[in-house]
């Protein structure tokens, strides 16, 4: 079903359809790479926060 729609759109609109799908695919790849970097940065910040909290003196008691 999806392949029929893609073939129909390609037959009607030509290479523009391929370019749009390629650009959408590349945008998805860029978003995934950005998400991986942000997740890694978040993990590093959590580890740094934990280390700082462990080294701070305890107040009160």
N, C-alpha and C positions, 0 to 999 in steps of 0.2 A: 504494500500500500504506500509506504513512504517512498520507496524507490520509484513507483509510478508517478508520484507527485513531483519528485525531483527530475525525472526524465521529461515530464510534461513541461515543467518550468524551464528546463534547459533548452528544450526544443523551441519553446515560444520566445524566450528572452536571450538565448545564446550564452556567451562567455560571462556576461554580467552576473548570472546566477552563480557560476563557479567562483567568481571573485568575491561575491558577498559571503558565500559559505566559507571560503578560505579565510577571509578577514574575521569572520565570527570565530572560527577555529583558533586563529592566532590570538585573538583577544581572550579567549578562554584559557589558552596556555599562559598568557601574561598574567591573568588573574590568579591562576593556580600558583605560579612562581611567586607572585607577590604575597599570597596567603602563606606559603611555606616560609618565606623570610620573616613575615610578621609573627608567625607562630614560634619560630626559633628565637626572635628577639624577645618575645614575651617569656619564653622559658628561661632565657638568660637573666632577664630582669627579676623574675621570681627567685632564681637562685641567689642573685646578688642581695636581694631584700632579705632573704633567709639568713645569709651569712652576716649581714649587718645587724640584724635583730639578735642573733646569737652572741655577738661580740659586745653589744651595748650592756651597760650595767643594769641590773634589775633595780627598780625603784620601789620604795615603800618598805618592804619587809627586810 
